[in-house]
Every structure is written in structure tokens, then in C-alpha cells.
Amino acid sequence: MEAVSDAPPRLPDRPAASLGLDDEPPFATPEERLEFLKHSIAFNEATIRAYDTKSQIGIAAFVVSMNPLWSILSSTCADVASRPIVAVLLCAFIATIMVYCYVLWPIKPLEDLVKNIRTKGLFYLQDPKTASSTFVSKLQELSVEPELTAEVLKLSFIRAHKGRRLKYALWATGAFYSFVFVVFLMVRHCG
């Protein structure tokens, strides 16, 4: 009796030509392309939301972390608040918060991304009130694939920029904590 395996069948260890496959790769069907675009849109939207959520959590954690840091600084020297370096520290603190807020700031995609794609701009309406009179007629003439392709490009652009902005915020946080360490070393002798 043979053992039954749940593993998918393995392809033979022969070159593709001997398997009888054509030289040209198989093209996706229109349904497969639409499904791919829908998944790509969902992935990009989820990633954008994740960057925004990470930024919000980063802001909250960063602001809360200042309380123990301030306690440490003030315990080393009672008049630490009167030192000019603390004003610089406060400016760096506010600047780091602003970098986290910059992640949340909206991004307008470049119009050049979709200039070669014939779209009607029906996926996200800029002004629904203005579009309401012509929306139905444009919808009847709609080709779905170019619309979804344009939205994938726009969302990918936004995702890339938000990801870059979040990296900047994380680098700013690291720089701020390094600066706090330097300030601690400067005021530790209170002299």
C-alpha cells in the first residue's frame, strides 16, 4: 500500500522545452489581470494605512517617552530647565513630532503617472457634486482595466512616499535620542 501525500505533485527534472511548453510565456486572461489589479490596490491601501498607523503610534510613544527622559535630566541637575541647551532639546523634540506628522500629511499623486493611460478618473471622484451630472454616461463607456491600473500607479506612488517619510521619522527619533544622551552628558555635573 502506498502512502498518500498532501504535497502538490512535483514537476519532472527536465528542461521546459522537453515538457512541451511554448517559447512564449502564457498571458493572463482579462479576469486574471483585473483580479491582480484589485489585489494590488488592496495591498497598497493596506500598506498606506499601516504607515499612517505606525506614525500615530510612533507619535504617541515618542511623546510619552519624553516624561522619563525629562525626569532623568532634571534629577541630574535641578536648574536644567534654565540652560540654553534645553531650549535646543525642546526644538528637536517638536521637530521630531513634526516629522511624524509629515508621514500623515496627504500626498497628491503626480499627474504624469497616468498621462499615457486613458482613464476617466471615476475610481476616486475629486468633486462628486460636479461629477454627478456626467458620471452615469462616463460609467457606461468605462474600461475597467485602465482605471484600476491608474489607481495602482497612484497608490504605489503614495505608498512609496509614505514609506520614505516614515523612515525619515524613525531616523529623526534616533537622532533625537542621541541628542538627549549628549545633553545628559553635558548637564550631568550641573556646573
C-alpha positions as CSV (number, residue, x, y, z in Angstrom):
1,M,0.0,0.0,0.0
2,E,1.4,3.4,-1.0
3,A,1.4,6.4,1.4
4,V,-0.8,9.3,0.3
5,S,0.9,12.7,0.4
6,D,-0.8,16.1,0.6
7,A,2.1,17.8,-1.2
8,P,1.5,19.1,-4.7
9,P,2.9,16.9,-7.5
10,R,6.4,17.8,-8.4
11,L,7.4,18.8,-11.9
12,P,9.9,16.5,-13.6
13,D,13.5,17.5,-13.6
14,R,13.6,18.1,-17.3
15,P,14.1,21.3,-19.2
16,A,11.0,23.3,-20.1
17,A,11.5,22.6,-23.8
18,S,11.1,18.8,-23.2
19,L,7.9,19.5,-21.3
20,G,6.3,20.7,-24.5
21,L,5.9,24.3,-23.3
22,D,5.9,27.1,-25.8
23,D,8.7,29.6,-26.0
24,E,6.3,32.4,-25.2
25,P,5.0,32.7,-21.6
26,P,1.2,32.4,-21.2
27,F,-0.5,35.7,-20.9
28,A,-3.0,36.5,-18.2
29,T,-6.7,36.4,-19.0
30,P,-8.6,39.7,-18.6
31,E,-10.2,38.2,-15.4
32,E,-6.8,37.4,-14.0
33,R,-5.5,40.9,-14.8
34,L,-8.5,42.5,-13.1
35,E,-8.0,40.3,-10.1
36,F,-4.3,41.1,-9.9
37,L,-5.1,44.9,-10.1
38,K,-7.7,44.5,-7.3
39,H,-5.2,42.7,-5.1
40,S,-2.6,45.3,-5.9
41,I,-5.0,48.1,-4.9
42,A,-5.9,46.3,-1.7
43,F,-2.2,45.7,-0.8
44,N,-1.3,49.4,-1.5
45,E,-4.2,50.7,0.6
46,A,-3.4,48.4,3.5
47,T,0.3,49.4,3.4
48,I,-0.6,53.1,3.4
49,R,-2.9,52.6,6.3
50,A,-0.2,50.7,8.1
51,Y,2.3,53.6,7.6
52,D,-0.3,56.0,9.0
53,T,-1.0,53.8,12.0
54,K,2.7,53.3,12.7
55,S,3.2,57.0,12.6
56,Q,0.4,57.7,15.0
57,I,1.7,55.0,17.4
58,G,5.2,56.5,17.0
59,I,4.0,60.0,17.9
60,A,2.2,58.7,21.0
61,A,5.2,56.6,22.1
62,F,7.6,59.4,21.4
63,V,5.7,62.0,23.4
64,V,5.2,59.6,26.3
65,S,8.9,58.8,26.3
66,M,9.8,62.4,27.0
67,N,8.4,62.3,30.6
68,P,11.0,59.8,31.9
69,L,13.8,61.5,29.9
70,W,12.9,64.8,31.4
71,S,12.8,63.2,34.9
72,I,16.3,61.8,34.3
73,L,17.6,65.2,33.1
74,S,16.1,67.2,36.0
75,S,17.3,64.7,38.6
76,T,20.9,65.2,37.5
77,C,20.7,69.0,37.8
78,A,17.9,71.0,39.4
79,D,18.3,74.1,37.2
80,V,18.4,72.1,33.9
81,A,15.3,74.0,32.6
82,S,17.2,77.3,32.6
83,R,20.0,76.0,30.4
84,P,20.1,77.1,26.7
85,I,20.8,73.5,25.6
86,V,17.3,72.5,26.9
87,A,15.7,75.1,24.5
88,V,17.5,73.3,21.7
89,L,16.4,70.0,23.0
90,L,12.8,71.2,23.0
91,C,13.1,72.4,19.4
92,A,14.5,69.0,18.4
93,F,11.5,67.3,20.3
94,I,9.0,69.4,18.4
95,A,10.8,68.9,15.1
96,T,10.7,65.1,15.6
97,I,7.0,65.3,16.3
98,M,6.5,67.3,13.1
99,V,8.4,64.7,11.1
100,Y,5.9,62.1,12.3
101,C,3.1,64.4,11.4
102,Y,4.6,64.7,7.9
103,V,4.0,61.0,7.4
104,L,0.3,61.6,8.0
105,W,0.2,64.6,5.6
106,P,-1.7,63.9,2.4
107,I,0.2,63.2,-0.8
108,K,-1.1,64.2,-4.2
109,P,0.0,61.8,-6.8
110,L,1.8,63.1,-9.9
111,E,-0.5,63.6,-12.9
112,D,2.4,62.3,-15.1
113,L,1.9,58.8,-13.7
114,V,-1.3,58.3,-15.6
115,K,-0.9,60.6,-18.6
116,N,-0.5,57.7,-21.1
117,I,-3.4,55.8,-19.7
118,R,-6.8,56.6,-21.0
119,T,-8.8,56.9,-17.8
120,K,-11.9,58.8,-16.9
121,G,-11.0,59.3,-13.3
122,L,-14.0,57.5,-11.9
123,F,-12.3,55.5,-9.2
124,Y,-12.0,58.3,-6.7
125,L,-14.1,61.3,-7.6
126,Q,-12.4,64.6,-6.8
127,D,-15.7,66.5,-6.7
128,P,-18.8,64.3,-6.5
129,K,-21.2,67.2,-6.9
130,T,-19.7,68.3,-10.2
131,A,-19.3,64.7,-11.5
132,S,-22.8,63.7,-10.7
133,S,-24.2,65.0,-14.0
134,T,-21.8,63.1,-16.2
135,F,-21.0,60.1,-14.0
136,V,-23.5,57.6,-15.4
137,S,-22.6,58.3,-19.1
138,K,-18.9,58.0,-18.3
139,L,-19.5,54.8,-16.4
140,Q,-21.2,53.2,-19.4
141,E,-18.2,54.0,-21.5
142,L,-15.7,52.8,-18.9
143,S,-12.9,50.4,-19.5
144,V,-12.1,48.9,-16.1
145,E,-8.6,47.8,-16.6
146,P,-7.1,51.2,-17.4
147,E,-8.9,52.8,-14.4
148,L,-7.6,50.2,-12.0
149,T,-4.1,50.4,-13.5
150,A,-4.1,54.2,-13.0
151,E,-5.2,53.7,-9.3
152,V,-2.5,51.1,-8.7
153,L,0.1,53.6,-10.0
154,K,-1.3,56.4,-7.9
155,L,-1.5,54.3,-4.7
156,S,2.0,52.9,-5.3
157,F,3.3,56.4,-5.6
158,I,1.7,57.4,-2.3
159,R,2.9,54.2,-0.6
160,A,6.5,54.8,-1.6
161,H,6.4,58.4,-0.4
162,K,4.8,57.5,2.9
163,G,7.3,54.7,3.5
164,R,10.2,57.1,2.8
165,R,8.6,59.7,5.2
166,L,8.2,57.0,8.0
167,K,11.9,56.2,7.6
168,Y,12.8,59.8,8.0
169,A,10.7,59.9,11.2
170,L,12.5,56.9,12.6
171,W,15.9,58.4,11.8
172,A,14.8,61.7,13.4
173,T,13.7,59.7,16.5
174,G,17.1,58.0,16.7
175,A,18.9,61.4,16.2
176,F,16.7,62.9,19.0
177,Y,17.6,60.2,21.5
178,S,21.3,60.5,20.6
179,F,21.0,64.3,21.2
180,V,19.3,63.6,24.6
181,F,22.2,61.4,25.5
182,V,24.7,64.2,24.6
183,V,22.6,66.7,26.6
184,F,22.6,64.3,29.6
185,L,26.4,64.1,29.4
186,M,26.7,67.9,29.2
187,V,24.5,68.7,32.2
188,R,25.4,65.7,34.4
189,H,27.8,67.7,36.6
190,C,25.5,70.7,37.0
191,G,28.4,73.1,36.9
